[in-house]
């Protein structure tokens, strides 16, 4: 008589058995995490920063300090109405602030946190480029160096 072996398949999306452990560390972790509202607000900020045109505008402000719409449009290579729309969204999210000089409005980054986010994102991209250059193209993708997430 032959014995039938049943194959053991492990679902990678489910914890096998360690979920029987005490929950005290997890409860402490939950206490340290921000609430749902904070996560929604942070996700909205990252959505705003996820647009290449808005990011180019913000990096121009990071480098120049303060610029008006026409200068931002010239630097970003887009129309002034595109910059105005972007600035409306960024101002509403408190990412940029304004200063009026007669009829002209000058924009600047709102605070050090925004500058830090921009600096860190640029550092991360440079780091990813260095890592990609060191490891070569992504196998089978036909993409030299850049990884696409999502």
C-alpha atoms as an extended CHARMM CRD file, in Angstrom:
* protein
*
       150  EXT
         1         1  UNK       CA              0.0000000000        0.0000000000        0.0000000000  PROA      1               0.0000000000
         2         2  UNK       CA              1.3950000000        3.3780000000       -0.9310000000  PROA      2               0.0000000000
         3         3  UNK       CA              1.1670000000        6.2920000000        1.4230000000  PROA      3               0.0000000000
         4         4  UNK       CA             -0.2490000000        9.5110000000        0.0700000000  PROA      4               0.0000000000
         5         5  UNK       CA              1.7550000000       12.5790000000        1.0150000000  PROA      5               0.0000000000
         6         6  UNK       CA             -0.1750000000       15.7620000000        1.1370000000  PROA      6               0.0000000000
         7         7  UNK       CA              1.7850000000       18.7580000000       -0.1230000000  PROA      7               0.0000000000
         8         8  UNK       CA              2.1180000000       21.5190000000        2.4380000000  PROA      8               0.0000000000
         9         9  UNK       CA              1.2910000000       24.8590000000        0.9130000000  PROA      9               0.0000000000
        10        10  UNK       CA              1.9830000000       27.9710000000        2.9380000000  PROA      10              0.0000000000
        11        11  UNK       CA             -0.0400000000       31.0680000000        2.1670000000  PROA      11              0.0000000000
        12        12  UNK       CA              2.4290000000       33.9530000000        2.2270000000  PROA      12              0.0000000000
        13        13  UNK       CA             -0.2700000000       36.5030000000        3.0220000000  PROA      13              0.0000000000
        14        14  UNK       CA             -1.2540000000       34.8080000000        6.2800000000  PROA      14              0.0000000000
        15        15  UNK       CA              0.7870000000       34.3640000000        9.4690000000  PROA      15              0.0000000000
        16        16  UNK       CA              1.4330000000       30.6520000000       10.0450000000  PROA      16              0.0000000000
        17        17  UNK       CA              1.3840000000       30.3180000000       13.8250000000  PROA      17              0.0000000000
        18        18  UNK       CA              3.1390000000       33.1760000000       15.5490000000  PROA      18              0.0000000000
        19        19  UNK       CA             -0.0990000000       35.1360000000       15.9870000000  PROA      19              0.0000000000
        20        20  UNK       CA             -0.6890000000       33.1590000000       19.1940000000  PROA      20              0.0000000000
        21        21  UNK       CA              2.0400000000       35.2070000000       20.8790000000  PROA      21              0.0000000000
        22        22  UNK       CA              1.1450000000       37.8490000000       23.4920000000  PROA      22              0.0000000000
        23        23  UNK       CA             -0.2370000000       41.0600000000       22.0170000000  PROA      23              0.0000000000
        24        24  UNK       CA              1.3710000000       43.4920000000       24.4800000000  PROA      24              0.0000000000
        25        25  UNK       CA              4.1300000000       44.5580000000       22.0320000000  PROA      25              0.0000000000
        26        26  UNK       CA              1.5260000000       45.1470000000       19.3300000000  PROA      26              0.0000000000
        27        27  UNK       CA             -0.6780000000       47.1700000000       21.6470000000  PROA      27              0.0000000000
        28        28  UNK       CA              2.3190000000       49.3270000000       22.5590000000  PROA      28              0.0000000000
        29        29  UNK       CA              3.0400000000       49.7690000000       18.8390000000  PROA      29              0.0000000000
        30        30  UNK       CA             -0.5730000000       50.7660000000       18.1580000000  PROA      30              0.0000000000
        31        31  UNK       CA             -0.3380000000       53.4040000000       20.8970000000  PROA      31              0.0000000000
        32        32  UNK       CA              2.7530000000       54.9030000000       19.2030000000  PROA      32              0.0000000000
        33        33  UNK       CA              1.2200000000       55.0050000000       15.7110000000  PROA      33              0.0000000000
        34        34  UNK       CA             -0.6250000000       58.0530000000       14.4710000000  PROA      34              0.0000000000
        35        35  UNK       CA             -4.3660000000       57.8390000000       14.0450000000  PROA      35              0.0000000000
        36        36  UNK       CA             -6.1890000000       57.2330000000       10.7840000000  PROA      36              0.0000000000
        37        37  UNK       CA             -6.7050000000       60.9650000000       10.1920000000  PROA      37              0.0000000000
        38        38  UNK       CA             -2.9540000000       61.5930000000       10.3210000000  PROA      38              0.0000000000
        39        39  UNK       CA             -2.3740000000       58.8090000000        7.7900000000  PROA      39              0.0000000000
        40        40  UNK       CA             -5.0020000000       60.2480000000        5.4600000000  PROA      40              0.0000000000
        41        41  UNK       CA             -3.4120000000       63.7170000000        5.7190000000  PROA      41              0.0000000000
        42        42  UNK       CA              0.0640000000       62.3060000000        5.0450000000  PROA      42              0.0000000000
        43        43  UNK       CA             -1.2320000000       60.3350000000        2.0550000000  PROA      43              0.0000000000
        44        44  UNK       CA             -2.7760000000       63.5260000000        0.6490000000  PROA      44              0.0000000000
        45        45  UNK       CA              0.5500000000       65.3430000000        1.0620000000  PROA      45              0.0000000000
        46        46  UNK       CA              2.3930000000       62.5650000000       -0.7660000000  PROA      46              0.0000000000
        47        47  UNK       CA             -0.2620000000       62.6630000000       -3.5110000000  PROA      47              0.0000000000
        48        48  UNK       CA              0.4450000000       66.3720000000       -3.9640000000  PROA      48              0.0000000000
        49        49  UNK       CA              4.1820000000       65.7210000000       -4.0500000000  PROA      49              0.0000000000
        50        50  UNK       CA              3.6680000000       62.8880000000       -6.5410000000  PROA      50              0.0000000000
        51        51  UNK       CA              3.0580000000       65.2000000000       -9.4950000000  PROA      51              0.0000000000
        52        52  UNK       CA              6.2720000000       65.8780000000      -11.4820000000  PROA      52              0.0000000000
        53        53  UNK       CA              5.2690000000       69.4730000000      -12.3360000000  PROA      53              0.0000000000
        54        54  UNK       CA              4.4500000000       70.3570000000       -8.7300000000  PROA      54              0.0000000000
        55        55  UNK       CA              7.6700000000       68.6920000000       -7.6290000000  PROA      55              0.0000000000
        56        56  UNK       CA              9.6800000000       70.7240000000      -10.1760000000  PROA      56              0.0000000000
        57        57  UNK       CA              8.0280000000       73.8980000000       -8.8640000000  PROA      57              0.0000000000
        58        58  UNK       CA              8.8070000000       72.9720000000       -5.2690000000  PROA      58              0.0000000000
        59        59  UNK       CA             12.4230000000       72.1660000000       -6.0860000000  PROA      59              0.0000000000
        60        60  UNK       CA             12.7240000000       75.5450000000       -7.8140000000  PROA      60              0.0000000000
        61        61  UNK       CA             11.4690000000       77.1770000000       -4.6070000000  PROA      61              0.0000000000
        62        62  UNK       CA             13.8700000000       75.0450000000       -2.5900000000  PROA      62              0.0000000000
        63        63  UNK       CA             16.8030000000       76.3410000000       -4.6400000000  PROA      63              0.0000000000
        64        64  UNK       CA             15.6880000000       79.9430000000       -5.1910000000  PROA      64              0.0000000000
        65        65  UNK       CA             13.9050000000       80.6330000000       -1.9270000000  PROA      65              0.0000000000
        66        66  UNK       CA             11.1150000000       82.7700000000       -3.3660000000  PROA      66              0.0000000000
        67        67  UNK       CA              9.6940000000       83.1200000000       -6.8760000000  PROA      67              0.0000000000
        68        68  UNK       CA              6.6090000000       84.5450000000       -8.6020000000  PROA      68              0.0000000000
        69        69  UNK       CA              4.3040000000       82.5890000000      -10.9290000000  PROA      69              0.0000000000
        70        70  UNK       CA              5.9270000000       83.7930000000      -14.1610000000  PROA      70              0.0000000000
        71        71  UNK       CA              9.4120000000       82.8190000000      -12.9250000000  PROA      71              0.0000000000
        72        72  UNK       CA              8.1630000000       79.4330000000      -11.6940000000  PROA      72              0.0000000000
        73        73  UNK       CA              6.5070000000       78.8080000000      -15.0660000000  PROA      73              0.0000000000
        74        74  UNK       CA              9.7360000000       79.6400000000      -16.8950000000  PROA      74              0.0000000000
        75        75  UNK       CA             11.8420000000       77.3920000000      -14.6430000000  PROA      75              0.0000000000
        76        76  UNK       CA              9.3670000000       74.4680000000      -14.6900000000  PROA      76              0.0000000000
        77        77  UNK       CA              8.7460000000       74.7940000000      -18.4260000000  PROA      77              0.0000000000
        78        78  UNK       CA              4.9600000000       75.0250000000      -18.1230000000  PROA      78              0.0000000000
        79        79  UNK       CA              2.2820000000       77.6600000000      -18.6640000000  PROA      79              0.0000000000
        80        80  UNK       CA              1.5210000000       80.1960000000      -15.9230000000  PROA      80              0.0000000000
        81        81  UNK       CA             -2.0260000000       78.8640000000      -15.4820000000  PROA      81              0.0000000000
        82        82  UNK       CA             -0.5570000000       75.4100000000      -14.7000000000  PROA      82              0.0000000000
        83        83  UNK       CA              1.6810000000       76.9660000000      -12.0450000000  PROA      83              0.0000000000
        84        84  UNK       CA             -1.2370000000       78.9660000000      -10.6210000000  PROA      84              0.0000000000
        85        85  UNK       CA             -3.3440000000       75.8110000000      -10.2990000000  PROA      85              0.0000000000
        86        86  UNK       CA             -0.4520000000       73.9470000000       -8.6570000000  PROA      86              0.0000000000
        87        87  UNK       CA              0.1710000000       76.8100000000       -6.2410000000  PROA      87              0.0000000000
        88        88  UNK       CA             -3.5020000000       76.8980000000       -5.2780000000  PROA      88              0.0000000000
        89        89  UNK       CA             -3.3340000000       73.2120000000       -4.2860000000  PROA      89              0.0000000000
        90        90  UNK       CA              0.0150000000       73.5480000000       -2.5300000000  PROA      90              0.0000000000
        91        91  UNK       CA             -1.0990000000       76.6760000000       -0.6570000000  PROA      91              0.0000000000
        92        92  UNK       CA             -4.3000000000       74.9320000000        0.5130000000  PROA      92              0.0000000000
        93        93  UNK       CA             -2.1750000000       72.0640000000        1.8590000000  PROA      93              0.0000000000
        94        94  UNK       CA              0.1470000000       74.5530000000        3.6250000000  PROA      94              0.0000000000
        95        95  UNK       CA              3.1330000000       73.4050000000        1.5770000000  PROA      95              0.0000000000
        96        96  UNK       CA              3.8490000000       76.9280000000        0.2850000000  PROA      96              0.0000000000
        97        97  UNK       CA              3.2620000000       80.4240000000        1.6360000000  PROA      97              0.0000000000
        98        98  UNK       CA              2.8720000000       83.7410000000       -0.1430000000  PROA      98              0.0000000000
        99        99  UNK       CA              4.1430000000       87.2990000000        0.1130000000  PROA      99              0.0000000000
       100       100  UNK       CA              2.4690000000       90.1030000000       -1.8060000000  PROA      100             0.0000000000
       101       101  UNK       CA              4.6020000000       92.8060000000       -3.4380000000  PROA      101             0.0000000000
       102       102  UNK       CA              2.1500000000       95.2100000000       -5.0830000000  PROA      102             0.0000000000
       103       103  UNK       CA              0.2630000000       93.1550000000       -7.6630000000  PROA      103             0.0000000000
       104       104  UNK       CA              2.8500000000       90.3890000000       -7.6970000000  PROA      104             0.0000000000
       105       105  UNK       CA              2.6740000000       87.3720000000       -5.3620000000  PROA      105             0.0000000000
       106       106  UNK       CA              5.8720000000       85.6010000000       -4.3920000000  PROA      106             0.0000000000
       107       107  UNK       CA              5.8170000000       81.9790000000       -3.2590000000  PROA      107             0.0000000000
       108       108  UNK       CA              8.1450000000       80.2100000000       -0.8360000000  PROA      108             0.0000000000
       109       109  UNK       CA              8.1950000000       76.8340000000        0.9040000000  PROA      109             0.0000000000
       110       110  UNK       CA              6.0690000000       76.8460000000        4.0410000000  PROA      110             0.0000000000
       111       111  UNK       CA              8.6120000000       75.5370000000        6.5250000000  PROA      111             0.0000000000
       112       112  UNK       CA             11.6450000000       73.3860000000        7.2670000000  PROA      112             0.0000000000
       113       113  UNK       CA              9.5600000000       70.1940000000        7.1310000000  PROA      113             0.0000000000
       114       114  UNK       CA              8.7410000000       70.7720000000        3.4720000000  PROA      114             0.0000000000
       115       115  UNK       CA             12.3970000000       71.5250000000        2.7160000000  PROA      115             0.0000000000
       116       116  UNK       CA             13.3990000000       68.3370000000        4.5330000000  PROA      116             0.0000000000
       117       117  UNK       CA             10.9030000000       66.2190000000        2.5510000000  PROA      117             0.0000000000
       118       118  UNK       CA             12.2350000000       67.6130000000       -0.7240000000  PROA      118             0.0000000000
       119       119  UNK       CA             15.8700000000       67.1400000000        0.3130000000  PROA      119             0.0000000000
       120       120  UNK       CA             15.2450000000       63.5790000000        1.4990000000  PROA      120             0.0000000000
       121       121  UNK       CA             13.3350000000       62.6330000000       -1.6420000000  PROA      121             0.0000000000
       122       122  UNK       CA             16.1520000000       63.9870000000       -3.8380000000  PROA      122             0.0000000000
       123       123  UNK       CA             18.7450000000       62.1340000000       -1.7220000000  PROA      123             0.0000000000
       124       124  UNK       CA             16.7250000000       58.9310000000       -1.9990000000  PROA      124             0.0000000000
       125       125  UNK       CA             16.4740000000       59.2190000000       -5.7890000000  PROA      125             0.0000000000
       126       126  UNK       CA             20.2270000000       59.8820000000       -6.0620000000  PROA      126             0.0000000000
       127       127  UNK       CA             20.8880000000       56.8740000000       -3.8200000000  PROA      127             0.0000000000
       128       128  UNK       CA             18.5930000000       54.6670000000       -5.9360000000  PROA      128             0.0000000000
       129       129  UNK       CA             20.4210000000       55.8480000000       -9.0720000000  PROA      129             0.0000000000
       130       130  UNK       CA             23.7770000000       54.9270000000       -7.5230000000  PROA      130             0.0000000000
       131       131  UNK       CA             22.4910000000       51.5150000000       -6.4790000000  PROA      131             0.0000000000
       132       132  UNK       CA             20.9690000000       50.9310000000       -9.9270000000  PROA      132             0.0000000000
       133       133  UNK       CA             24.1790000000       52.0160000000      -11.6480000000  PROA      133             0.0000000000
       134       134  UNK       CA             26.1770000000       49.6390000000       -9.4610000000  PROA      134             0.0000000000
       135       135  UNK       CA             23.8790000000       46.6670000000      -10.1070000000  PROA      135             0.0000000000
       136       136  UNK       CA             23.1920000000       47.3750000000      -13.7790000000  PROA      136             0.0000000000
       137       137  UNK       CA             19.8750000000       47.2940000000      -15.6220000000  PROA      137             0.0000000000
       138       138  UNK       CA             16.8920000000       45.5620000000      -14.1020000000  PROA      138             0.0000000000
       139       139  UNK       CA             16.9320000000       42.0360000000      -15.5230000000  PROA      139             0.0000000000
       140       140  UNK       CA             14.4910000000       41.4880000000      -18.3580000000  PROA      140             0.0000000000
       141       141  UNK       CA             12.8980000000       44.9020000000      -18.0600000000  PROA      141             0.0000000000
       142       142  UNK       CA             14.7740000000       46.7850000000      -20.7190000000  PROA      142             0.0000000000
       143       143  UNK       CA             14.9550000000       49.6280000000      -18.1990000000  PROA      143             0.0000000000
       144       144  UNK       CA             18.3690000000       51.0730000000      -17.5010000000  PROA      144             0.0000000000
       145       145  UNK       CA             18.7000000000       51.9220000000      -13.8410000000  PROA      145             0.0000000000
       146       146  UNK       CA             15.2530000000       53.3060000000      -12.9170000000  PROA      146             0.0000000000
       147       147  UNK       CA             12.8030000000       51.1770000000      -10.9730000000  PROA      147             0.0000000000
       148       148  UNK       CA              9.0990000000       51.7630000000      -11.1080000000  PROA      148             0.0000000000
       149       149  UNK       CA              7.1580000000       51.0500000000       -7.9510000000  PROA      149             0.0000000000
       150       150  UNK       CA              3.4570000000       50.2800000000       -7.7940000000  PROA      150             0.0000000000
